[in-house]
Amino acid sequence: KDAAHFPFTLRNKNGKPHIELQVGDQKRLLAPEEISSMVLSKMKDIAEAYLGEKVTHAVVPVPAYFND
């Protein structure tokens, strides 16, 4: 029921969930791992801009449990 409120479409590709996005005039199908990679890359760019030096090591905490 939450998917009705998403600004993207969920698709099944080879038994795994993927996100379908409209990028310009074409549609892209992205795996959750690709989205995570994009987010982490952006976080690294922001950290490097803030620190003014290259970031080579980082710790990213994640919750051990997820609740609905």
CHARMM-style PDB file with segment names, atoms N, HN, CA, C and O in Angstrom:
ATOM      1  N   LYS     1       0.811  -1.192   0.000  1.00  0.00      PROA
ATOM      2  CA  LYS     1       0.000   0.000   0.000  1.00  0.00      PROA
ATOM      3  C   LYS     1       0.860   1.263   0.000  1.00  0.00      PROA
ATOM      4  O   LYS     1       0.425   2.297  -0.506  1.00  0.00      PROA
ATOM      5  N   ASP     2       2.075   1.199   0.559  1.00  0.00      PROA
ATOM      6  HN  ASP     2       2.428   0.359   0.970  1.00  0.00      PROA
ATOM      7  CA  ASP     2       2.959   2.360   0.551  1.00  0.00      PROA
ATOM      8  C   ASP     2       3.431   2.705  -0.857  1.00  0.00      PROA
ATOM      9  O   ASP     2       3.679   3.871  -1.162  1.00  0.00      PROA
ATOM     10  N   ALA     3       3.554   1.696  -1.714  1.00  0.00      PROA
ATOM     11  HN  ALA     3       3.352   0.749  -1.466  1.00  0.00      PROA
ATOM     12  CA  ALA     3       4.068   1.908  -3.067  1.00  0.00      PROA
ATOM     13  C   ALA     3       3.225   2.897  -3.865  1.00  0.00      PROA
ATOM     14  O   ALA     3       3.732   3.521  -4.797  1.00  0.00      PROA
ATOM     15  N   ALA     4       1.964   3.050  -3.523  1.00  0.00      PROA
ATOM     16  HN  ALA     4       1.552   2.543  -2.766  1.00  0.00      PROA
ATOM     17  CA  ALA     4       1.092   3.986  -4.236  1.00  0.00      PROA
ATOM     18  C   ALA     4       1.548   5.435  -4.049  1.00  0.00      PROA
ATOM     19  O   ALA     4       1.201   6.303  -4.849  1.00  0.00      PROA
ATOM     20  N   HSD     5       2.326   5.696  -2.992  1.00  0.00      PROA
ATOM     21  HN  HSD     5       2.609   4.991  -2.342  1.00  0.00      PROA
ATOM     22  CA  HSD     5       2.781   7.052  -2.696  1.00  0.00      PROA
ATOM     23  C   HSD     5       4.205   7.325  -3.181  1.00  0.00      PROA
ATOM     24  O   HSD     5       4.686   8.452  -3.061  1.00  0.00      PROA
ATOM     25  N   PHE     6       4.881   6.322  -3.720  1.00  0.00      PROA
ATOM     26  HN  PHE     6       4.490   5.407  -3.817  1.00  0.00      PROA
ATOM     27  CA  PHE     6       6.256   6.493  -4.189  1.00  0.00      PROA
ATOM     28  C   PHE     6       6.284   7.310  -5.479  1.00  0.00      PROA
ATOM     29  O   PHE     6       5.383   7.179  -6.308  1.00  0.00      PROA
ATOM     30  N   PRO     7       7.306   8.154  -5.663  1.00  0.00      PROA
ATOM     31  CA  PRO     7       7.424   8.920  -6.910  1.00  0.00      PROA
ATOM     32  C   PRO     7       8.126   8.111  -8.007  1.00  0.00      PROA
ATOM     33  O   PRO     7       8.646   8.679  -8.968  1.00  0.00      PROA
ATOM     34  N   PHE     8       8.138   6.807  -7.859  1.00  0.00      PROA
ATOM     35  HN  PHE     8       7.716   6.345  -7.079  1.00  0.00      PROA
ATOM     36  CA  PHE     8       8.750   5.904  -8.828  1.00  0.00      PROA
ATOM     37  C   PHE     8       7.930   4.625  -8.862  1.00  0.00      PROA
ATOM     38  O   PHE     8       7.033   4.427  -8.042  1.00  0.00      PROA
ATOM     39  N   THR     9       8.244   3.760  -9.814  1.00  0.00      PROA
ATOM     40  HN  THR     9       8.972   3.920 -10.480  1.00  0.00      PROA
ATOM     41  CA  THR     9       7.514   2.504  -9.956  1.00  0.00      PROA
ATOM     42  C   THR     9       8.403   1.343  -9.534  1.00  0.00      PROA
ATOM     43  O   THR     9       9.577   1.295  -9.901  1.00  0.00      PROA
ATOM     44  N   LEU    10       7.858   0.413  -8.771  1.00  0.00      PROA
ATOM     45  HN  LEU    10       6.905   0.452  -8.472  1.00  0.00      PROA
ATOM     46  CA  LEU    10       8.586  -0.798  -8.394  1.00  0.00      PROA
ATOM     47  C   LEU    10       8.352  -1.863  -9.455  1.00  0.00      PROA
ATOM     48  O   LEU    10       7.220  -2.079  -9.889  1.00  0.00      PROA
ATOM     49  N   ARG    11       9.422  -2.523  -9.869  1.00  0.00      PROA
ATOM     50  HN  ARG    11      10.341  -2.347  -9.517  1.00  0.00      PROA
ATOM     51  CA  ARG    11       9.343  -3.605 -10.861  1.00  0.00      PROA
ATOM     52  C   ARG    11      10.077  -4.825 -10.332  1.00  0.00      PROA
ATOM     53  O   ARG    11      10.987  -4.714  -9.511  1.00  0.00      PROA
ATOM     54  N   ASN    12       9.670  -5.982 -10.812  1.00  0.00      PROA
ATOM     55  HN  ASN    12       8.931  -6.072 -11.479  1.00  0.00      PROA
ATOM     56  CA  ASN    12      10.340  -7.234 -10.483  1.00  0.00      PROA
ATOM     57  C   ASN    12      11.240  -7.598 -11.664  1.00  0.00      PROA
ATOM     58  O   ASN    12      10.763  -7.729 -12.791  1.00  0.00      PROA
ATOM     59  N   LYS    13      12.534  -7.760 -11.409  1.00  0.00      PROA
ATOM     60  HN  LYS    13      12.921  -7.653 -10.493  1.00  0.00      PROA
ATOM     61  CA  LYS    13      13.469  -8.175 -12.447  1.00  0.00      PROA
ATOM     62  C   LYS    13      14.272  -9.355 -11.911  1.00  0.00      PROA
ATOM     63  O   LYS    13      15.042  -9.210 -10.961  1.00  0.00      PROA
ATOM     64  N   ASN    14      14.092 -10.498 -12.511  1.00  0.00      PROA
ATOM     65  HN  ASN    14      13.467 -10.616 -13.283  1.00  0.00      PROA
ATOM     66  CA  ASN    14      14.785 -11.723 -12.097  1.00  0.00      PROA
ATOM     67  C   ASN    14      14.552 -12.044 -10.619  1.00  0.00      PROA
ATOM     68  O   ASN    14      15.462 -12.498  -9.927  1.00  0.00      PROA
ATOM     69  N   GLY    15      13.338 -11.807 -10.145  1.00  0.00      PROA
ATOM     70  HN  GLY    15      12.598 -11.437 -10.707  1.00  0.00      PROA
ATOM     71  CA  GLY    15      12.984 -12.132  -8.769  1.00  0.00      PROA
ATOM     72  C   GLY    15      13.459 -11.121  -7.741  1.00  0.00      PROA
ATOM     73  O   GLY    15      13.312 -11.351  -6.541  1.00  0.00      PROA
ATOM     74  N   LYS    16      14.031  -9.994  -8.190  1.00  0.00      PROA
ATOM     75  HN  LYS    16      14.150  -9.807  -9.166  1.00  0.00      PROA
ATOM     76  CA  LYS    16      14.511  -8.966  -7.267  1.00  0.00      PROA
ATOM     77  C   LYS    16      13.786  -7.654  -7.543  1.00  0.00      PROA
ATOM     78  O   LYS    16      13.461  -7.353  -8.691  1.00  0.00      PROA
ATOM     79  N   PRO    17      13.531  -6.870  -6.492  1.00  0.00      PROA
ATOM     80  CA  PRO    17      12.863  -5.578  -6.708  1.00  0.00      PROA
ATOM     81  C   PRO    17      13.811  -4.579  -7.370  1.00  0.00      PROA
ATOM     82  O   PRO    17      14.992  -4.510  -7.029  1.00  0.00      PROA
ATOM     83  N   HSD    18      13.290  -3.821  -8.300  1.00  0.00      PROA
ATOM     84  HN  HSD    18      12.331  -3.877  -8.577  1.00  0.00      PROA
ATOM     85  CA  HSD    18      14.032  -2.753  -8.962  1.00  0.00      PROA
ATOM     86  C   HSD    18      13.156  -1.504  -8.986  1.00  0.00      PROA
ATOM     87  O   HSD    18      11.933  -1.585  -8.873  1.00  0.00      PROA
ATOM     88  N   ILE    19      13.791  -0.371  -9.134  1.00  0.00      PROA
ATOM     89  HN  ILE    19      14.784  -0.306  -9.226  1.00  0.00      PROA
ATOM     90  CA  ILE    19      13.086   0.897  -9.183  1.00  0.00      PROA
ATOM     91  C   ILE    19      13.156   1.430 -10.600  1.00  0.00      PROA
ATOM     92  O   ILE    19      14.237   1.549 -11.177  1.00  0.00      PROA
ATOM     93  N   GLU    20      11.993   1.752 -11.162  1.00  0.00      PROA
ATOM     94  HN  GLU    20      11.115   1.655 -10.693  1.00  0.00      PROA
ATOM     95  CA  GLU    20      11.943   2.318 -12.503  1.00  0.00      PROA
ATOM     96  C   GLU    20      11.787   3.830 -12.388  1.00  0.00      PROA
ATOM     97  O   GLU    20      10.840   4.324 -11.776  1.00  0.00      PROA
ATOM     98  N   LEU    21      12.737   4.561 -12.989  1.00  0.00      PROA
ATOM     99  HN  LEU    21      13.506   4.160 -13.485  1.00  0.00      PROA
ATOM    100  CA  LEU    21      12.741   6.015 -12.935  1.00  0.00      PROA
ATOM    101  C   LEU    21      12.696   6.602 -14.329  1.00  0.00      PROA
ATOM    102  O   LEU    21      13.187   6.000 -15.284  1.00  0.00      PROA
ATOM    103  N   GLN    22      12.112   7.764 -14.440  1.00  0.00      PROA
ATOM    104  HN  GLN    22      11.713   8.252 -13.664  1.00  0.00      PROA
ATOM    105  CA  GLN    22      12.141   8.519 -15.685  1.00  0.00      PROA
ATOM    106  C   GLN    22      13.300   9.506 -15.576  1.00  0.00      PROA
ATOM    107  O   GLN    22      13.260  10.412 -14.744  1.00  0.00      PROA
ATOM    108  N   VAL    23      14.329   9.345 -16.402  1.00  0.00      PROA
ATOM    109  HN  VAL    23      14.362   8.609 -17.078  1.00  0.00      PROA
ATOM    110  CA  VAL    23      15.486  10.235 -16.410  1.00  0.00      PROA
ATOM    111  C   VAL    23      15.522  10.913 -17.769  1.00  0.00      PROA
ATOM    112  O   VAL    23      15.896  10.314 -18.777  1.00  0.00      PROA
ATOM    113  N   GLY    24      15.124  12.178 -17.770  1.00  0.00      PROA
ATOM    114  HN  GLY    24      14.819  12.665 -16.951  1.00  0.00      PROA
ATOM    115  CA  GLY    24      15.020  12.878 -19.049  1.00  0.00      PROA
ATOM    116  C   GLY    24      13.909  12.266 -19.876  1.00  0.00      PROA
ATOM    117  O   GLY    24      12.758  12.206 -19.442  1.00  0.00      PROA
ATOM    118  N   ASP    25      14.257  11.813 -21.070  1.00  0.00      PROA
ATOM    119  HN  ASP    25      15.191  11.861 -21.423  1.00  0.00      PROA
ATOM    120  CA  ASP    25      13.254  11.212 -21.950  1.00  0.00      PROA
ATOM    121  C   ASP    25      13.335   9.686 -21.981  1.00  0.00      PROA
ATOM    122  O   ASP    25      12.685   9.044 -22.806  1.00  0.00      PROA
ATOM    123  N   GLN    26      14.136   9.107 -21.078  1.00  0.00      PROA
ATOM    124  HN  GLN    26      14.664   9.629 -20.408  1.00  0.00      PROA
ATOM    125  CA  GLN    26      14.231   7.647 -21.062  1.00  0.00      PROA
ATOM    126  C   GLN    26      13.978   7.086 -19.666  1.00  0.00      PROA
ATOM    127  O   GLN    26      14.162   7.776 -18.663  1.00  0.00      PROA
ATOM    128  N   LYS    27      13.553   5.831 -19.617  1.00  0.00      PROA
ATOM    129  HN  LYS    27      13.403   5.270 -20.431  1.00  0.00      PROA
ATOM    130  CA  LYS    27      13.314   5.155 -18.348  1.00  0.00      PROA
ATOM    131  C   LYS    27      14.552   4.343 -17.979  1.00  0.00      PROA
ATOM    132  O   LYS    27      15.203   3.744 -18.836  1.00  0.00      PROA
ATOM    133  N   ARG    28      14.864   4.338 -16.666  1.00  0.00      PROA
ATOM    134  HN  ARG    28      14.335   4.824 -15.970  1.00  0.00      PROA
ATOM    135  CA  ARG    28      15.989   3.546 -16.163  1.00  0.00      PROA
ATOM    136  C   ARG    28      15.468   2.593 -15.100  1.00  0.00      PROA
ATOM    137  O   ARG    28      14.589   2.946 -14.314  1.00  0.00      PROA
ATOM    138  N   LEU    29      16.014   1.384 -15.081  1.00  0.00      PROA
ATOM    139  HN  LEU    29      16.728   1.097 -15.719  1.00  0.00      PROA
ATOM    140  CA  LEU    29      15.665   0.368 -14.098  1.00  0.00      PROA
ATOM    141  C   LEU    29      16.888   0.165 -13.207  1.00  0.00      PROA
ATOM    142  O   LEU    29      17.933  -0.281 -13.680  1.00  0.00      PROA
ATOM    143  N   LEU    30      16.762   0.490 -11.928  1.00  0.00      PROA
ATOM    144  HN  LEU    30      15.913   0.852 -11.544  1.00  0.00      PROA
ATOM    145  CA  LEU    30      17.896   0.442 -11.009  1.00  0.00      PROA
ATOM    146  C   LEU    30      17.644  -0.539  -9.873  1.00  0.00      PROA
ATOM    147  O   LEU    30      16.544  -0.605  -9.326  1.00  0.00      PROA
ATOM    148  N   ALA    31      18.680  -1.300  -9.527  1.00  0.00      PROA
ATOM    149  HN  ALA    31      19.574  -1.246  -9.971  1.00  0.00      PROA
ATOM    150  CA  ALA    31      18.627  -2.223  -8.392  1.00  0.00      PROA
ATOM    151  C   ALA    31      18.869  -1.433  -7.106  1.00  0.00      PROA
ATOM    152  O   ALA    31      19.485  -0.368  -7.153  1.00  0.00      PROA
ATOM    153  N   PRO    32      18.400  -1.925  -5.970  1.00  0.00      PROA
ATOM    154  CA  PRO    32      18.643  -1.230  -4.698  1.00  0.00      PROA
ATOM    155  C   PRO    32      20.137  -0.989  -4.442  1.00  0.00      PROA
ATOM    156  O   PRO    32      20.512   0.035  -3.871  1.00  0.00      PROA
ATOM    157  N   GLU    33      20.986  -1.931  -4.864  1.00  0.00      PROA
ATOM    158  HN  GLU    33      20.682  -2.763  -5.328  1.00  0.00      PROA
ATOM    159  CA  GLU    33      22.427  -1.775  -4.679  1.00  0.00      PROA
ATOM    160  C   GLU    33      22.961  -0.566  -5.454  1.00  0.00      PROA
ATOM    161  O   GLU    33      23.864   0.126  -4.985  1.00  0.00      PROA
ATOM    162  N   GLU    34      22.405  -0.320  -6.628  1.00  0.00      PROA
ATOM    163  HN  GLU    34      21.671  -0.883  -7.009  1.00  0.00      PROA
ATOM    164  CA  GLU    34      22.829   0.828  -7.427  1.00  0.00      PROA
ATOM    165  C   GLU    34      22.430   2.141  -6.743  1.00  0.00      PROA
ATOM    166  O   GLU    34      23.199   3.103  -6.732  1.00  0.00      PROA
ATOM    167  N   ILE    35      21.233   2.168  -6.178  1.00  0.00      PROA
ATOM    168  HN  ILE    35      20.609   1.387  -6.186  1.00  0.00      PROA
ATOM    169  CA  ILE    35      20.774   3.359  -5.463  1.00  0.00      PROA
ATOM    170  C   ILE    35      21.672   3.609  -4.252  1.00  0.00      PROA
ATOM    171  O   ILE    35      22.079   4.745  -4.006  1.00  0.00      PROA
ATOM    172  N   SER    36      21.982   2.554  -3.495  1.00  0.00      PROA
ATOM    173  HN  SER    36      21.651   1.632  -3.694  1.00  0.00      PROA
ATOM    174  CA  SER    36      22.865   2.685  -2.327  1.00  0.00      PROA
ATOM    175  C   SER    36      24.235   3.213  -2.741  1.00  0.00      PROA
ATOM    176  O   SER    36      24.801   4.071  -2.064  1.00  0.00      PROA
ATOM    177  N   SER    37      24.759   2.712  -3.833  1.00  0.00      PROA
ATOM    178  HN  SER    37      24.298   2.015  -4.383  1.00  0.00      PROA
ATOM    179  CA  SER    37      26.052   3.162  -4.333  1.00  0.00      PROA
ATOM    180  C   SER    37      26.027   4.643  -4.676  1.00  0.00      PROA
ATOM    181  O   SER    37      26.973   5.370  -4.373  1.00  0.00      PROA
ATOM    182  N   MET    38      24.946   5.092  -5.310  1.00  0.00      PROA
ATOM    183  HN  MET    38      24.177   4.502  -5.556  1.00  0.00      PROA
ATOM    184  CA  MET    38      24.807   6.514  -5.663  1.00  0.00      PROA
ATOM    185  C   MET    38      24.762   7.387  -4.407  1.00  0.00      PROA
ATOM    186  O   MET    38      25.378   8.451  -4.362  1.00  0.00      PROA
ATOM    187  N   VAL    39      24.027   6.930  -3.390  1.00  0.00      PROA
ATOM    188  HN  VAL    39      23.526   6.065  -3.427  1.00  0.00      PROA
ATOM    189  CA  VAL    39      23.911   7.691  -2.142  1.00  0.00      PROA
ATOM    190  C   VAL    39      25.273   7.777  -1.448  1.00  0.00      PROA
ATOM    191  O   VAL    39      25.670   8.849  -0.994  1.00  0.00      PROA
ATOM    192  N   LEU    40      25.988   6.649  -1.365  1.00  0.00      PROA
ATOM    193  HN  LEU    40      25.665   5.778  -1.735  1.00  0.00      PROA
ATOM    194  CA  LEU    40      27.301   6.648  -0.713  1.00  0.00      PROA
ATOM    195  C   LEU    40      28.310   7.514  -1.472  1.00  0.00      PROA
ATOM    196  O   LEU    40      29.121   8.200  -0.852  1.00  0.00      PROA
ATOM    197  N   SER    41      28.268   7.488  -2.786  1.00  0.00      PROA
ATOM    198  HN  SER    41      27.609   6.929  -3.290  1.00  0.00      PROA
ATOM    199  CA  SER    41      29.161   8.331  -3.592  1.00  0.00      PROA
ATOM    200  C   SER    41      28.894   9.810  -3.327  1.00  0.00      PROA
ATOM    201  O   SER    41      29.825  10.603  -3.191  1.00  0.00      PROA
ATOM    202  N   LYS    42      27.618  10.172  -3.256  1.00  0.00      PROA
ATOM    203  HN  LYS    42      26.862   9.527  -3.366  1.00  0.00      PROA
ATOM    204  CA  LYS    42      27.262  11.568  -2.977  1.00  0.00      PROA
ATOM    205  C   LYS    42      27.699  11.964  -1.572  1.00  0.00      PROA
ATOM    206  O   LYS    42      28.188  13.075  -1.368  1.00  0.00      PROA
ATOM    207  N   MET    43      27.529  11.065  -0.599  1.00  0.00      PROA
ATOM    208  HN  MET    43      27.132  10.162  -0.765  1.00  0.00      PROA
ATOM    209  CA  MET    43      27.974  11.339   0.768  1.00  0.00      PROA
ATOM    210  C   MET    43      29.481  11.581   0.808  1.00  0.00      PROA
ATOM    211  O   MET    43      29.950  12.467   1.523  1.00  0.00      PROA
ATOM    212  N   LYS    44      30.241  10.793   0.040  1.00  0.00      PROA
ATOM    213  HN  LYS    44      29.860  10.074  -0.541  1.00  0.00      PROA
ATOM    214  CA  LYS    44      31.693  10.957  -0.020  1.00  0.00      PROA
ATOM    215  C   LYS    44      32.049  12.308  -0.629  1.00  0.00      PROA
ATOM    216  O   LYS    44      32.924  13.007  -0.120  1.00  0.00      PROA
ATOM    217  N   ASP    45      31.375  12.678  -1.716  1.00  0.00      PROA
ATOM    218  HN  ASP    45      30.664  12.110  -2.130  1.00  0.00      PROA
ATOM    219  CA  ASP    45      31.631  13.972  -2.359  1.00  0.00      PROA
ATOM    220  C   ASP    45      31.383  15.127  -1.391  1.00  0.00      PROA
ATOM    221  O   ASP    45      32.175  16.067  -1.321  1.00  0.00      PROA
ATOM    222  N   ILE    46      30.281  15.052  -0.647  1.00  0.00      PROA
ATOM    223  HN  ILE    46      29.638  14.289  -0.704  1.00  0.00      PROA
ATOM    224  CA  ILE    46      29.937  16.103   0.319  1.00  0.00      PROA
ATOM    225  C   ILE    46      30.986  16.176   1.430  1.00  0.00      PROA
ATOM    226  O   ILE    46      31.408  17.266   1.815  1.00  0.00      PROA
ATOM    227  N   ALA    47      31.408  15.014   1.947  1.00  0.00      PROA
ATOM    228  HN  ALA    47      31.065  14.128   1.634  1.00  0.00      PROA
ATOM    229  CA  ALA    47      32.417  14.971   3.012  1.00  0.00      PROA
ATOM    230  C   ALA    47      33.737  15.553   2.520  1.00  0.00      PROA
ATOM    231  O   ALA    47      34.374  16.320   3.241  1.00  0.00      PROA
ATOM    232  N   GLU    48      34.158  15.205   1.314  1.00  0.00      PROA
ATOM    233  HN  GLU    48      33.641  14.582   0.728  1.00  0.00      PROA
ATOM    234  CA  GLU    48      35.414  15.731   0.775  1.00  0.00      PROA
ATOM    235  C   GLU    48      35.342  17.241   0.576  1.00  0.00      PROA
ATOM    236  O   GLU    48      36.316  17.946   0.840  1.00  0.00      PROA
ATOM    237  N   ALA    49      34.208  17.737   0.118  1.00  0.00      PROA
ATOM    238  HN  ALA    49      33.417  17.163  -0.096  1.00  0.00      PROA
ATOM    239  CA  ALA    49      34.044  19.179  -0.066  1.00  0.00      PROA
ATOM    240  C   ALA    49      34.096  19.897   1.288  1.00  0.00      PROA
ATOM    241  O   ALA    49      34.700  20.963   1.403  1.00  0.00      PROA
ATOM    242  N   TYR    50      33.478  19.326   2.288  1.00  0.00      PROA
ATOM    243  HN  TYR    50      32.987  18.460   2.194  1.00  0.00      PROA
ATOM    244  CA  TYR    50      33.451  19.930   3.618  1.00  0.00      PROA
ATOM    245  C   TYR    50      34.834  19.906   4.269  1.00  0.00      PROA
ATOM    246  O   TYR    50      35.271  20.901   4.848  1.00  0.00      PROA
ATOM    247  N   LEU    51      35.527  18.750   4.169  1.00  0.00      PROA
ATOM    248  HN  LEU    51      35.172  17.942   3.699  1.00  0.00      PROA
ATOM    249  CA  LEU    51      36.828  18.594   4.814  1.00  0.00      PROA
ATOM    250  C   LEU    51      37.965  19.234   4.021  1.00  0.00      PROA
ATOM    251  O   LEU    51      39.003  19.586   4.581  1.00  0.00      PROA
ATOM    252  N   GLY    52      37.758  19.381   2.718  1.00  0.00      PROA
ATOM    253  HN  GLY    52      36.915  19.096   2.263  1.00  0.00      PROA
ATOM    254  CA  GLY    52      38.804  19.942   1.870  1.00  0.00      PROA
ATOM    255  C   GLY    52      39.937  18.978   1.598  1.00  0.00      PROA
ATOM    256  O   GLY    52      41.041  19.396   1.248  1.00  0.00      PROA
ATOM    257  N   GLU    53      39.675  17.696   1.756  1.00  0.00      PROA
ATOM    258  HN  GLU    53      38.778  17.357   2.040  1.00  0.00      PROA
ATOM    259  CA  GLU    53      40.686  16.669   1.460  1.00  0.00      PROA
ATOM    260  C   GLU    53      39.999  15.378   1.047  1.00  0.00      PROA
ATOM    261  O   GLU    53      38.798  15.205   1.253  1.00  0.00      PROA
ATOM    262  N   LYS    54      40.778  14.473   0.461  1.00  0.00      PROA
ATOM    263  HN  LYS    54      41.754  14.614   0.294  1.00  0.00      PROA
ATOM    264  CA  LYS    54      40.247  13.210  -0.042  1.00  0.00      PROA
ATOM    265  C   LYS    54      39.859  12.296   1.121  1.00  0.00      PROA
ATOM    266  O   LYS    54      40.599  12.180   2.098  1.00  0.00      PROA
ATOM    267  N   VAL    55      38.716  11.660   1.014  1.00  0.00      PROA
ATOM    268  HN  VAL    55      38.115  11.754   0.220  1.00  0.00      PROA
ATOM    269  CA  VAL    55      38.252  10.700   2.020  1.00  0.00      PROA
ATOM    270  C   VAL    55      38.528   9.298   1.487  1.00  0.00      PROA
ATOM    271  O   VAL    55      38.059   8.931   0.409  1.00  0.00      PROA
ATOM    272  N   THR    56      39.298   8.512   2.257  1.00  0.00      PROA
ATOM    273  HN  THR    56      39.679   8.810   3.132  1.00  0.00      PROA
ATOM    274  CA  THR    56      39.624   7.146   1.832  1.00  0.00      PROA
ATOM    275  C   THR    56      39.049   6.085   2.764  1.00  0.00      PROA
ATOM    276  O   THR    56      38.960   4.915   2.394  1.00  0.00      PROA
ATOM    277  N   HSD    57      38.658   6.489   3.974  1.00  0.00      PROA
ATOM    278  HN  HSD    57      38.730   7.440   4.276  1.00  0.00      PROA
ATOM    279  CA  HSD    57      38.078   5.547   4.932  1.00  0.00      PROA
ATOM    280  C   HSD    57      36.881   6.216   5.604  1.00  0.00      PROA
ATOM    281  O   HSD    57      36.912   7.413   5.888  1.00  0.00      PROA
ATOM    282  N   ALA    58      35.844   5.451   5.853  1.00  0.00      PROA
ATOM    283  HN  ALA    58      35.819   4.478   5.623  1.00  0.00      PROA
ATOM    284  CA  ALA    58      34.667   5.987   6.526  1.00  0.00      PROA
ATOM    285  C   ALA    58      33.900   4.857   7.204  1.00  0.00      PROA
ATOM    286  O   ALA    58      33.983   3.698   6.798  1.00  0.00      PROA
ATOM    287  N   VAL    59      33.167   5.213   8.224  1.00  0.00      PROA
ATOM    288  HN  VAL    59      33.100   6.155   8.553  1.00  0.00      PROA
ATOM    289  CA  VAL    59      32.273   4.280   8.902  1.00  0.00      PROA
ATOM    290  C   VAL    59      30.861   4.806   8.716  1.00  0.00      PROA
ATOM    291  O   VAL    59      30.567   5.951   9.059  1.00  0.00      PROA
ATOM    292  N   VAL    60      29.993   3.970   8.175  1.00  0.00      PROA
ATOM    293  HN  VAL    60      30.232   3.040   7.897  1.00  0.00      PROA
ATOM    294  CA  VAL    60      28.600   4.358   7.958  1.00  0.00      PROA
ATOM    295  C   VAL    60      27.732   3.447   8.818  1.00  0.00      PROA
ATOM    296  O   VAL    60      27.553   2.275   8.486  1.00  0.00      PROA
ATOM    297  N   PRO    61      27.190   3.971   9.923  1.00  0.00      PROA
ATOM    298  CA  PRO    61      26.355   3.132  10.789  1.00  0.00      PROA
ATOM    299  C   PRO    61      24.989   2.871  10.155  1.00  0.00      PROA
ATOM    300  O   PRO    61      24.407   3.743   9.510  1.00  0.00      PROA
ATOM    301  N   VAL    62      24.507   1.681  10.350  1.00  0.00      PROA
ATOM    302  HN  VAL    62      24.979   0.972  10.874  1.00  0.00      PROA
ATOM    303  CA  VAL    62      23.172   1.301   9.873  1.00  0.00      PROA
ATOM    304  C   VAL    62      22.439   0.613  11.014  1.00  0.00      PROA
ATOM    305  O   VAL    62      23.070  -0.019  11.860  1.00  0.00      PROA
ATOM    306  N   PRO    63      21.124   0.728  11.048  1.00  0.00      PROA
ATOM    307  CA  PRO    63      20.388   0.073  12.127  1.00  0.00      PROA
ATOM    308  C   PRO    63      20.461  -1.459  12.019  1.00  0.00      PROA
ATOM    309  O   PRO    63      20.461  -2.021  10.924  1.00  0.00      PROA
ATOM    310  N   ALA    64      20.520  -2.099  13.155  1.00  0.00      PROA
ATOM    311  HN  ALA    64      20.520  -1.643  14.045  1.00  0.00      PROA
ATOM    312  CA  ALA    64      20.575  -3.560  13.173  1.00  0.00      PROA
ATOM    313  C   ALA    64      19.218  -4.173  12.860  1.00  0.00      PROA
ATOM    314  O   ALA    64      19.142  -5.276  12.318  1.00  0.00      PROA
ATOM    315  N   TYR    65      18.146  -3.462  13.198  1.00  0.00      PROA
ATOM    316  HN  TYR    65      18.207  -2.566  13.638  1.00  0.00      PROA
ATOM    317  CA  TYR    65      16.805  -3.968  12.984  1.00  0.00      PROA
ATOM    318  C   TYR    65      15.955  -2.893  12.309  1.00  0.00      PROA
ATOM    319  O   TYR    65      16.106  -1.703  12.586  1.00  0.00      PROA
ATOM    320  N   PHE    66      15.075  -3.319  11.438  1.00  0.00      PROA
ATOM    321  HN  PHE    66      14.952  -4.286  11.214  1.00  0.00      PROA
ATOM    322  CA  PHE    66      14.159  -2.393  10.773  1.00  0.00      PROA
ATOM    323  C   PHE    66      12.737  -2.765  11.158  1.00  0.00      PROA
ATOM    324  O   PHE    66      12.373  -3.941  11.162  1.00  0.00      PROA
ATOM    325  N   ASN    67      11.944  -1.770  11.478  1.00  0.00      PROA
ATOM    326  HN  ASN    67      12.240  -0.814  11.474  1.00  0.00      PROA
ATOM    327  CA  ASN    67      10.544  -1.992  11.826  1.00  0.00      PROA
ATOM    328  C   ASN    67       9.672  -1.333  10.778  1.00  0.00      PROA
ATOM    329  O   ASN    67      10.082  -0.358  10.148  1.00  0.00      PROA
ATOM    330  N   ASP    68       8.460  -1.863  10.586  1.00  0.00      PROA
ATOM    331  HN  ASP    68       8.127  -2.655  11.098  1.00  0.00      PROA
ATOM    332  CA  ASP    68       7.515  -1.255   9.643  1.00  0.00      PROA
ATOM    333  C   ASP    68       6.962   0.032  10.198  1.00  0.00      PROA
ATOM    334  OT1 ASP    68       6.150   0.688   9.546  1.00  0.00      PROA
TER     335      ASP     68
END
